[in-house]
Amino acid sequence: MGYNGGMQTPITVFAIAGSLRAASLNLALLRAITQLAPAEFTIRIDTGLGHLPLFNPDLDADSLPAVTAMRDAILAADVLMLASPEYAHGVSGPMKNALDWMVSNTSFIDKPLVLLNTSPRATHAQAALRETVLTMSARLIDDACISLPLLGSGLDAEGIAAHPGLRQDLLTMLQRIKLFL
Ligand SMILES: Cc1cc2nc3c(=O)[nH]c(=O)nc-3n(C[C@H](O)[C@H](O)[C@H](O)COP(=O)(O)O)c2cc1C
């Protein structure tokens, strides 16, 4: 590795929570990660999921600002993080809608990607998400994908970031991303 004056290479992350709920645990988890991430990480949390139209292949994705904004944010990031709730053993509708919009552009191809799960019980959605993103040719960072027992914990973003065990799990996750890149 070359000498770079002690500066660490910046790592940019784009993170999407698959819930539109104001008190979403998935969003809280992403916020916690932004709070505890080492300075070399720049993490941007998506705010556009709820503005995407329902997926319709007849529409011209390039002329839909919400679609191109999400596509460009993913393309610009070194890593994509997805955190989706499980609804009735499936991926949330808003998250699947976003993924379907991204199929026909190149944003997922070879994109390093991490799946985060706020409930170890929610195995169906994680498995389905995994299958979908691999089908979309993302590069899953397997050892950085984690399920944390947040459901029912009553923790918000600050509480997650301050919890010693969760904090350590999330720092390990970020370290594994760094090693992967
Ligand atoms: C309509 C609905 C269906 C759900 N189905 C499941 C399920 O099948 N499996 C599960 O583990 N949790 C299920 N849950 C619980 C949610 O995954 C959980 O509340 C999660 O925290 C929601 O994500 P959020 O906090 O980011 O909004 C369901 C919740 C709702 C509202």
Ligand as a Chemical Component Dictionary entry (heavy atoms), coordinates in Angstrom:
data_LIG
# 
_chem_comp.id                   LIG 
_chem_comp.type                 NON-POLYMER 
_chem_comp.pdbx_formal_charge   0 
_chem_comp.three_letter_code    LIG 
# 
loop_
_chem_comp_atom.comp_id 
_chem_comp_atom.atom_id 
_chem_comp_atom.alt_atom_id 
_chem_comp_atom.type_symbol 
_chem_comp_atom.charge 
_chem_comp_atom.model_Cartn_x 
_chem_comp_atom.model_Cartn_y 
_chem_comp_atom.model_Cartn_z 
_chem_comp_atom.pdbx_ordinal 
LIG C1  C1  C 0 -47.927 -5.675  7.599  1  
LIG C2  C2  C 0 -46.776 -6.191  8.407  2  
LIG C3  C3  C 0 -46.339 -7.479  8.210  3  
LIG C4  C4  C 0 -45.248 -7.976  8.919  4  
LIG N1  N1  N 0 -44.813 -9.246  8.667  5  
LIG C5  C5  C 0 -43.704 -9.706  9.298  6  
LIG C6  C6  C 0 -43.173 -10.989 8.976  7  
LIG O1  O1  O 0 -43.669 -11.700 8.129  8  
LIG N2  N2  N 0 -42.047 -11.395 9.625  9  
LIG C7  C7  C 0 -41.427 -10.605 10.575 10 
LIG O2  O2  O 0 -40.404 -11.039 11.122 11 
LIG N3  N3  N 0 -41.914 -9.385  10.889 12 
LIG C8  C8  C 0 -43.026 -8.913  10.270 13 
LIG N4  N4  N 0 -43.516 -7.666  10.569 14 
LIG C9  C9  C 0 -42.814 -6.850  11.577 15 
LIG C10 C10 C 0 -41.926 -5.808  10.893 16 
LIG O3  O3  O 0 -40.948 -6.405  10.084 17 
LIG C11 C11 C 0 -41.264 -4.960  11.959 18 
LIG O4  O4  O 0 -42.266 -4.250  12.629 19 
LIG C12 C12 C 0 -40.217 -4.013  11.444 20 
LIG O5  O5  O 0 -39.646 -3.348  12.541 21 
LIG C13 C13 C 0 -40.774 -2.971  10.518 22 
LIG O6  O6  O 0 -39.700 -2.201  10.032 23 
LIG P1  P1  P 0 -39.534 -0.669  10.431 24 
LIG O7  O7  O 0 -39.411 -0.616  11.945 25 
LIG O8  O8  O 0 -38.241 -0.270  9.759  26 
LIG O9  O9  O 0 -40.719 0.080   9.960  27 
LIG C14 C14 C 0 -44.619 -7.162  9.885  28 
LIG C15 C15 C 0 -45.080 -5.850  10.094 29 
LIG C16 C16 C 0 -46.140 -5.365  9.358  30 
LIG C17 C17 C 0 -46.609 -3.954  9.589  31 
# 
loop_
_chem_comp_bond.comp_id 
_chem_comp_bond.atom_id_1 
_chem_comp_bond.atom_id_2 
_chem_comp_bond.value_order 
_chem_comp_bond.pdbx_ordinal 
LIG C1  C2  SING 1  
LIG C2  C3  SING 2  
LIG C2  C16 DOUB 3  
LIG C3  C4  DOUB 4  
LIG C4  N1  SING 5  
LIG C4  C14 SING 6  
LIG N1  C5  DOUB 7  
LIG C5  C6  SING 8  
LIG C5  C8  SING 9  
LIG C6  O1  DOUB 10 
LIG C6  N2  SING 11 
LIG N2  C7  SING 12 
LIG C7  O2  DOUB 13 
LIG C7  N3  SING 14 
LIG N3  C8  DOUB 15 
LIG C8  N4  SING 16 
LIG N4  C9  SING 17 
LIG N4  C14 SING 18 
LIG C9  C10 SING 19 
LIG C10 O3  SING 20 
LIG C10 C11 SING 21 
LIG C11 O4  SING 22 
LIG C11 C12 SING 23 
LIG C12 O5  SING 24 
LIG C12 C13 SING 25 
LIG C13 O6  SING 26 
LIG O6  P1  SING 27 
LIG P1  O7  DOUB 28 
LIG P1  O8  SING 29 
LIG P1  O9  SING 30 
LIG C14 C15 DOUB 31 
LIG C15 C16 SING 32 
LIG C16 C17 SING 33 
# 
